[in-house]
Amino acid sequence: MTLTTPSPATDAGSGDDAPRPRPPWLKLIAIGVAGLAVLAGAGWLGLQWLTPHPYSGTVMQAPTAAPSMDGLFFSDGTPVEVDEFEGDLLLVYFGYTACPDVCPTTLSQVAAARKLIGDDGDRVRLVMISIDPERDALEDLDDYVEAFDPTFLGATGEVEAVERVAAQYGIFFAKGDPLGDGYAMDHTATLMGIDRDGHLRIVWPAQLDVERLAADLDELL
């Protein structure tokens, strides 16, 4: 009688529960999926980086030097020079202290937006140019704007100088209807932003959203 040796397939412990080697193509698929996930993440970050900021105002398409403010003065008699603000973001607003609605609203919104961006708000300056120099003495103008934010500045000049500068910035103003013991001023109520290089960069509409304005200011800085 011939003795036979059991084959490995019939040895004890080599049944269906024994671990089997993974096919090499399965490892390739796993590597591919991981690679696609990395590329997708990088692509999303890239899109976020490349997507332009959605400004809430109208952005100038080409850098344009901000018009001169020759003929306008601060309360201490210093002439208003745009170049003096280079390195900071300068906001310019044409308004008047007797304004019953849009002027105080705009100044309040700018003050709130400056606070939202934290320490960077120190690099945002605002100058309100009075379109009513007959009633707005320079010292009174300072008191008015500083009530909204102690960093705000007021400036004005002779009516002819204010008209000339306002026209260069696309601002219209004129005496309007009687208001109390005085009169109202009809005026363009936009807010303008001059970037850190002295370029007129953006014009915001009269209706401002504080959070969106803050995001714009942060982006411009």
C-alpha positions as MATLAB code, in Angstrom:
seq = 'MTLTTPSPATDAGSGDDAPRPRPPWLKLIAIGVAGLAVLAGAGWLGLQWLTPHPYSGTVMQAPTAAPSMDGLFFSDGTPVEVDEFEGDLLLVYFGYTACPDVCPTTLSQVAAARKLIGDDGDRVRLVMISIDPERDALEDLDDYVEAFDPTFLGATGEVEAVERVAAQYGIFFAKGDPLGDGYAMDHTATLMGIDRDGHLRIVWPAQLDVERLAADLDELL';
ca = [
       0.000    0.000    0.000;
       1.307    3.432   -0.969;
       1.160    6.247    1.579;
       0.186    9.715    0.269;
       0.954   13.097    1.831;
      -2.032   15.411    2.274;
      -1.906   18.428   -0.051;
      -1.740   21.954    1.484;
      -5.290   22.536    0.393;
      -6.545   19.868    2.771;
      -4.310   20.759    5.754;
      -6.019   21.765    8.985;
      -6.343   25.551    9.393;
      -6.180   26.324    5.680;
      -9.954   26.589    5.152;
     -12.067   29.544    3.872;
     -11.384   31.706    6.982;
      -7.702   32.091    6.217;
      -6.607   35.670    5.110;
      -6.160   36.061    1.391;
      -3.746   38.509   -0.290;
      -5.405   41.644   -1.756;
      -5.207   42.013   -5.472;
      -2.714   44.777   -6.528;
      -5.380   46.722   -8.457;
      -7.311   47.367   -5.221;
      -4.326   49.234   -3.761;
      -4.046   51.313   -6.919;
      -7.711   52.329   -6.642;
      -7.243   53.407   -2.999;
      -4.221   55.529   -3.930;
      -6.146   57.106   -6.790;
      -9.125   58.013   -4.596;
      -6.838   59.602   -1.998;
      -5.069   61.563   -4.720;
      -8.337   62.863   -6.125;
      -9.404   63.999   -2.645;
      -6.155   65.951   -2.228;
      -6.533   67.547   -5.668;
     -10.154   68.449   -4.970;
      -9.196   70.126   -1.701;
      -6.381   72.037   -3.358;
      -8.705   73.069   -6.162;
     -11.270   74.419   -3.708;
      -8.620   76.442   -1.906;
      -7.396   77.704   -5.252;
     -10.877   78.798   -6.269;
     -11.289   80.635   -2.986;
      -7.955   82.370   -3.597;
      -8.707   83.282   -7.204;
     -12.345   84.338   -6.754;
     -12.502   88.150   -6.562;
     -13.983   89.741   -3.480;
     -17.660   90.677   -4.080;
     -17.532   94.373   -3.244;
     -20.771   96.056   -2.183;
     -19.801   99.258   -4.010;
     -18.739  100.163   -7.529;
     -15.040   99.432   -8.055;
     -13.040  101.591  -10.456;
     -11.675   99.439  -13.265;
      -8.416  101.357  -13.638;
      -6.335  103.064  -10.938;
      -7.156  106.771  -10.972;
      -5.416  109.303   -8.762;
      -7.891  110.841   -6.349;
      -8.749  114.428   -7.348;
      -7.123  117.269   -5.437;
      -8.962  118.866   -2.529;
      -7.287  122.202   -3.033;
      -9.166  124.981   -1.247;
     -10.488  122.798    1.573;
      -9.201  123.040    5.145;
      -9.340  121.221    8.456;
     -10.344  123.075   11.612;
      -6.740  123.986   12.453;
      -6.326  125.669    9.083;
      -4.311  122.807    7.577;
      -5.144  122.261    3.898;
      -6.656  118.908    2.990;
      -4.048  116.914    1.079;
      -4.919  113.410   -0.098;
      -1.216  112.502   -0.144;
      -1.042  112.997    3.619;
      -3.198  109.881    4.054;
      -1.026  107.631    1.897;
      -0.650  104.246    3.570;
      -4.136  104.449    5.067;
      -7.539  103.803    3.519;
      -9.253  107.193    3.240;
     -13.039  107.436    3.140;
     -14.520  110.678    1.839;
     -18.088  111.788    2.439;
     -19.794  115.022    1.434;
     -22.483  115.974    3.941;
     -23.567  118.599    6.460;
     -24.248  118.780   10.176;
     -27.946  119.709    9.919;
     -28.674  116.648    7.799;
     -31.658  114.868    9.357;
     -31.099  111.339    8.109;
     -28.584  110.021    5.572;
     -25.467  111.820    6.880;
     -25.682  110.646   10.503;
     -26.682  107.181    9.321;
     -23.660  106.899    7.027;
     -21.213  108.113    9.674;
     -22.677  105.667   12.212;
     -22.319  102.787    9.754;
     -18.698  103.617    8.947;
     -17.898  103.836   12.663;
     -19.476  100.411   13.225;
     -17.622   98.888   10.265;
     -14.288  100.179   11.611;
     -14.945   98.414   14.903;
     -15.816   95.152   13.151;
     -12.377   94.867   11.554;
     -10.598   95.291   14.883;
      -7.120   96.790   15.039;
      -7.030   97.202   11.255;
      -9.729   99.831   11.688;
      -6.982  102.193   12.846;
      -5.823  102.350    9.226;
      -9.247  103.516    8.019;
      -9.673  107.294    8.101;
     -12.777  109.306    7.277;
     -13.082  112.928    6.233;
     -16.508  114.510    5.964;
     -16.493  117.578    3.736;
     -19.281  119.986    4.579;
     -21.369  121.087    1.619;
     -22.944  123.752    3.834;
     -20.035  126.001    4.834;
     -22.428  128.903    5.482;
     -23.694  127.108    8.605;
     -20.927  124.614    9.373;
     -18.067  126.377   11.125;
     -14.955  124.216   11.154;
     -14.890  123.800   14.940;
     -18.562  122.776   14.955;
     -17.883  120.334   12.131;
     -15.167  118.638   14.187;
     -17.489  118.247   17.168;
     -20.131  116.735   14.902;
     -18.002  114.068   13.236;
     -16.077  113.165   16.396;
     -19.375  112.332   18.092;
     -19.582  109.326   15.751;
     -15.920  108.346   15.945;
     -13.066  110.300   17.559;
     -10.830  109.585   14.542;
     -13.199  111.190   12.028;
     -12.191  114.543   10.561;
     -14.245  117.431    9.232;
     -13.236  119.854    6.504;
     -14.748  122.538    4.313;
     -13.913  125.756    2.501;
     -15.483  128.552    0.534;
     -18.612  127.508   -1.337;
     -16.845  127.816   -4.687;
     -14.002  125.551   -3.537;
     -16.414  122.961   -2.159;
     -18.390  123.014   -5.420;
     -15.232  122.520   -7.479;
     -13.948  119.607   -5.396;
     -17.393  118.009   -5.175;
     -17.763  118.129   -8.963;
     -14.417  116.379   -9.391;
     -15.691  113.561   -7.170;
     -19.028  113.363   -8.987;
     -20.988  114.920   -6.129;
     -23.978  117.213   -6.659;
     -25.395  119.471   -3.958;
     -27.752  122.437   -3.721;
     -29.994  124.136   -1.203;
     -33.301  122.345   -0.907;
     -36.597  122.851    0.868;
     -36.979  124.779    4.130;
     -36.303  122.630    7.187;
     -37.297  124.001   10.579;
     -35.690  127.416   10.957;
     -33.245  126.682    8.159;
     -33.120  124.602    5.023;
     -32.198  121.147    3.831;
     -29.409  120.355    1.382;
     -30.024  118.118   -1.595;
     -26.855  116.143   -2.241;
     -25.346  112.965   -3.592;
     -24.945  110.708   -0.582;
     -22.323  108.247   -1.799;
     -19.255  107.264    0.210;
     -15.912  107.100   -1.582;
     -12.818  105.056   -0.818;
      -9.299  106.184   -1.703;
      -6.874  103.296   -1.424;
      -3.529  103.274    0.337;
      -1.756  104.394   -2.840;
      -3.948  107.470   -3.280;
      -6.231  106.054   -5.981;
      -9.976  106.623   -6.021;
     -10.856  102.949   -5.827;
     -14.509  102.456   -4.902;
     -17.829  104.276   -4.527;
     -20.454  102.933   -2.149;
     -24.174  103.743   -2.466;
     -26.083  105.655    0.191;
     -27.597  102.459    1.608;
     -24.764  100.646    3.383;
     -24.675   97.234    5.021;
     -22.248   97.394    7.949;
     -20.954   93.828    7.655;
     -20.439   94.047    3.894;
     -18.776   97.443    4.264;
     -16.452   96.006    6.902;
     -15.544   93.143    4.559;
     -14.810   95.658    1.788;
     -12.606   97.745    4.064;
     -10.728   94.667    5.216;
     -10.137   93.601    1.616;
      -8.949   97.063    0.566;
      -6.446   97.093    3.420;
];
